[in-house]
Amino acid sequence: MLLSAIGGCLVATYIGALSVADITVKSLRLDVSGRVNFRAAFGLEAANPGFESIRVAVDIQTDSSTDKVKGILDRLLKTAPIPDTIIRPVPLNVEISCKQAELTAELL
């Protein structure tokens, strides 16, 4: 889900900014991939359980020069909310509300 969120965020950011720059996007494809240590994620070994790396490959066709488009896309990475959130340390607060349900005679 994280990889999909990164891709979706970048697509929205790229399309929005290129449209504002009056650049027509004829096609845009992102390939977002990552490597996870599933043994650590399932508690089978002591290591970081999250992604070890994330890679985004962008294939774009526009009516503008390659240099101009690359320059805009490079700057946009800093403004895309989801990539920004995972690039920098962000506090994560989890509140758990756990209630025990009383069993009724129907359930017994």
Backbone as CSV, one residue per row, in Angstrom:
resi,resn,N_x,N_y,N_z,CA_x,CA_y,CA_z,C_x,C_y,C_z
1,MET,0.809,-1.189,0.000,0.000,0.000,0.000,0.858,1.262,0.000
2,LEU,1.998,1.212,0.668,2.866,2.379,0.703,3.382,2.712,-0.693
3,LEU,3.775,1.702,-1.441,4.295,1.946,-2.785,3.218,2.551,-3.682
4,SER,1.987,2.071,-3.564,0.878,2.640,-4.339,0.634,4.093,-3.945
5,ALA,0.726,4.377,-2.662,0.520,5.748,-2.192,1.607,6.678,-2.730
6,ILE,2.834,6.212,-2.744,3.927,7.021,-3.286,3.674,7.305,-4.767
7,GLY,3.342,6.265,-5.521,3.085,6.431,-6.953,1.923,7.367,-7.221
8,GLY,0.817,7.174,-6.509,-0.354,8.025,-6.696,-0.067,9.480,-6.362
9,CYS,0.670,9.697,-5.301,1.023,11.056,-4.888,1.904,11.726,-5.941
10,LEU,2.899,11.004,-6.438,3.782,11.582,-7.447,3.035,11.873,-8.745
11,VAL,2.153,10.970,-9.158,1.371,11.218,-10.376,0.552,12.501,-10.226
12,ALA,-0.162,12.639,-9.119,-0.981,13.828,-8.900,-0.117,15.090,-8.862
13,THR,1.017,15.015,-8.185,1.917,16.160,-8.079,2.487,16.522,-9.447
14,TYR,2.949,15.514,-10.187,3.537,15.761,-11.516,2.510,16.351,-12.475
15,ILE,1.351,15.732,-12.568,0.326,16.198,-13.509,-0.123,17.616,-13.157
16,GLY,-0.354,17.863,-11.886,-0.785,19.193,-11.463,0.236,20.272,-11.799
17,ALA,1.479,20.046,-11.448,2.516,21.058,-11.664,2.826,21.244,-13.147
18,LEU,2.866,20.164,-13.903,3.141,20.290,-15.335,1.989,21.006,-16.040
19,SER,0.778,20.771,-15.600,-0.381,21.476,-16.174,-0.291,22.974,-15.895
20,VAL,0.073,23.329,-14.673,0.229,24.740,-14.314,1.351,25.377,-15.146
21,ALA,2.387,24.594,-15.459,3.506,25.090,-16.272,3.156,25.094,-17.759
22,ASP,1.909,24.769,-18.080,1.419,24.742,-19.464,2.149,23.702,-20.320
23,ILE,2.460,22.572,-19.687,3.088,21.445,-20.384,2.050,20.341,-20.497
24,THR,1.836,19.856,-21.712,0.879,18.782,-21.950,1.555,17.441,-21.753
25,VAL,0.990,16.620,-20.884,1.500,15.274,-20.649,0.731,14.321,-21.556
26,LYS,1.470,13.674,-22.449,0.829,12.735,-23.377,0.761,11.336,-22.763
27,SER,1.765,10.982,-21.991,1.731,9.711,-21.262,2.637,9.820,-20.040
28,LEU,2.258,9.106,-18.990,3.032,9.085,-17.751,2.884,7.708,-17.132
29,ARG,4.013,7.089,-16.853,4.006,5.769,-16.219,5.045,5.771,-15.114
30,LEU,4.641,5.334,-13.941,5.560,5.187,-12.820,5.642,3.724,-12.437
31,ASP,6.843,3.257,-12.233,7.073,1.906,-11.728,7.689,2.074,-10.350
32,VAL,6.922,1.768,-9.316,7.371,1.942,-7.932,7.602,0.564,-7.341
33,SER,8.812,0.330,-6.854,9.131,-0.982,-6.293,9.956,-0.802,-5.028
34,GLY,9.938,-1.824,-4.195,10.688,-1.758,-2.951,11.069,-3.134,-2.460
35,ARG,12.017,-3.149,-1.561,12.509,-4.410,-0.996,12.238,-4.396,0.506
36,VAL,11.541,-5.438,0.955,11.197,-5.579,2.371,11.832,-6.856,2.912
37,ASN,12.342,-6.789,4.131,12.851,-7.972,4.807,11.667,-8.615,5.540
38,PHE,11.022,-9.568,4.875,9.825,-10.181,5.465,10.148,-11.038,6.686
39,ARG,11.341,-11.589,6.774,11.695,-12.363,7.970,11.670,-11.459,9.200
40,ALA,12.160,-10.228,9.033,12.119,-9.273,10.147,10.689,-8.781,10.376
41,ALA,9.949,-8.575,9.293,8.566,-8.095,9.419,7.692,-9.081,10.185
42,PHE,7.981,-10.373,10.066,7.198,-11.399,10.762,7.845,-11.822,12.078
43,GLY,8.868,-11.082,12.513,9.496,-11.341,13.802,10.386,-12.569,13.833
44,LEU,10.827,-13.049,12.681,11.663,-14.248,12.635,13.152,-13.938,12.769
45,GLU,13.518,-12.673,12.593,14.906,-12.264,12.812,14.925,-10.814,13.287
46,ALA,15.984,-10.475,13.992,16.118,-9.119,14.519,16.760,-8.238,13.455
47,ALA,15.960,-7.409,12.828,16.417,-6.464,11.800,15.313,-5.439,11.599
48,ASN,15.588,-4.439,10.784,14.551,-3.455,10.467,13.488,-4.112,9.598
49,PRO,12.218,-4.066,10.007,11.166,-4.770,9.282,10.581,-3.993,8.102
50,GLY,10.929,-2.741,7.952,10.351,-1.933,6.871,11.105,-2.100,5.563
51,PHE,10.798,-1.221,4.638,11.461,-1.248,3.338,12.938,-0.952,3.508
52,GLU,13.755,-1.728,2.817,15.195,-1.483,2.797,15.537,-0.431,1.750
53,SER,14.735,-0.359,0.710,14.910,0.643,-0.338,13.612,0.757,-1.129
54,ILE,13.421,1.913,-1.742,12.270,2.145,-2.613,12.794,2.814,-3.874
55,ARG,12.334,2.332,-5.019,12.781,2.854,-6.316,11.565,3.302,-7.116
56,VAL,11.681,4.470,-7.740,10.621,4.973,-8.619,11.252,5.247,-9.980
57,ALA,10.721,4.597,-11.014,11.147,4.855,-12.387,10.014,5.595,-13.081
58,VAL,10.318,6.746,-13.657,9.306,7.591,-14.305,9.537,7.569,-15.811
59,ASP,8.486,7.246,-16.547,8.514,7.277,-18.008,7.438,8.280,-18.430
60,ILE,7.864,9.408,-18.993,6.923,10.480,-19.310,7.146,10.986,-20.727
61,GLN,6.050,11.309,-21.383,6.105,11.910,-22.710,5.300,13.201,-22.667
62,THR,5.926,14.310,-23.054,5.276,15.618,-23.018,5.548,16.380,-24.308
63,ASP,4.995,17.586,-24.377,5.257,18.463,-25.518,6.368,19.470,-25.200
64,SER,7.163,19.180,-24.164,8.221,20.090,-23.733,9.575,19.398,-23.790
65,SER,10.637,20.167,-23.603,11.994,19.606,-23.658,12.263,18.695,-22.463
66,THR,13.107,17.725,-22.678,13.484,16.783,-21.621,14.096,17.514,-20.433
67,ASP,14.985,18.451,-20.691,15.643,19.178,-19.593,14.646,19.955,-18.741
68,LYS,13.691,20.612,-19.395,12.695,21.386,-18.653,11.833,20.481,-17.785
69,VAL,11.379,19.364,-18.364,10.519,18.436,-17.620,11.297,17.801,-16.471
70,LYS,12.524,17.344,-16.727,13.325,16.742,-15.647,13.570,17.738,-14.516
71,GLY,13.829,18.981,-14.871,14.056,20.008,-13.853,12.835,20.198,-12.970
72,ILE,11.666,20.243,-13.589,10.423,20.400,-12.819,10.179,19.177,-11.944
73,LEU,10.306,17.983,-12.511,10.040,16.757,-11.741,11.014,16.601,-10.589
74,ASP,12.279,16.950,-10.799,13.264,16.873,-9.707,12.874,17.795,-8.555
75,ARG,12.425,18.996,-8.850,12.015,19.941,-7.804,10.750,19.474,-7.085
76,LEU,9.875,18.801,-7.819,8.593,18.386,-7.234,8.725,17.290,-6.181
77,LEU,9.773,16.499,-6.239,9.938,15.438,-5.240,9.918,16.020,-3.829
78,LYS,10.452,17.229,-3.674,10.491,17.877,-2.360,9.120,18.371,-1.910
79,THR,8.168,18.498,-2.847,6.852,19.034,-2.490,5.767,17.963,-2.428
80,ALA,6.075,16.743,-2.826,5.082,15.664,-2.806,4.928,15.177,-1.358
81,PRO,3.718,15.266,-0.792,3.529,14.993,0.638,3.920,13.590,1.102
82,ILE,3.578,12.560,0.357,3.862,11.206,0.846,5.358,10.882,0.778
83,PRO,6.043,11.136,-0.346,7.492,10.929,-0.314,8.184,11.768,0.761
84,ASP,7.736,13.013,0.941,8.326,13.861,1.978,8.167,13.232,3.355
85,THR,7.005,12.662,3.608,6.722,12.068,4.915,7.637,10.888,5.213
86,ILE,7.993,10.105,4.198,8.863,8.953,4.482,10.348,9.291,4.388
87,ILE,10.686,10.402,3.742,12.091,10.809,3.638,12.592,11.373,4.966
88,ARG,11.725,12.083,5.671,12.148,12.715,6.927,11.493,12.000,8.113
89,PRO,12.118,12.083,9.275,11.500,11.469,10.457,10.195,12.180,10.824
90,VAL,9.148,11.418,10.968,7.841,11.962,11.339,7.326,11.175,12.535
91,PRO,6.893,11.865,13.597,6.361,11.134,14.745,5.134,10.313,14.351
92,LEU,5.036,9.134,14.894,3.886,8.260,14.665,3.262,7.966,16.014
93,ASN,2.032,8.404,16.192,1.305,8.167,17.434,0.175,7.187,17.153
94,VAL,0.158,6.094,17.874,-0.876,5.075,17.708,-1.671,5.004,18.997
95,GLU,-2.990,5.194,18.895,-3.880,5.061,20.044,-4.701,3.795,19.849
96,ILE,-4.658,2.921,20.826,-5.402,1.665,20.745,-6.532,1.710,21.747
97,SER,-7.739,1.484,21.255,-8.911,1.406,22.106,-9.422,-0.025,22.009
98,CYS,-9.268,-0.757,23.079,-9.633,-2.169,23.073,-10.723,-2.397,24.116
99,LYS,-11.843,-2.902,23.658,-12.963,-3.163,24.563,-13.312,-4.635,24.496
100,GLN,-13.634,-5.171,25.630,-14.037,-6.570,25.680,-15.551,-6.630,25.613
101,ALA,-16.039,-7.365,24.649,-17.488,-7.504,24.498,-17.993,-8.569,25.462
102,GLU,-19.158,-8.281,26.028,-19.774,-9.287,26.896,-20.500,-10.294,26.027
103,LEU,-20.309,-11.559,26.331,-20.970,-12.602,25.586,-22.430,-12.726,26.042
104,THR,-23.293,-12.801,25.093,-24.705,-12.978,25.439,-25.028,-14.462,25.367
105,ALA,-26.170,-14.819,25.857,-26.592,-16.225,25.859,-26.650,-16.767,24.424
106,GLU,-26.955,-15.925,23.439,-27.023,-16.367,22.042,-25.670,-16.829,21.528
107,LEU,-24.606,-16.216,22.009,-23.270,-16.560,21.540,-22.696,-17.772,22.272
108,LEU,-23.226,-18.086,23.429,-22.703,-19.186,24.210,-23.270,-20.447,23.733
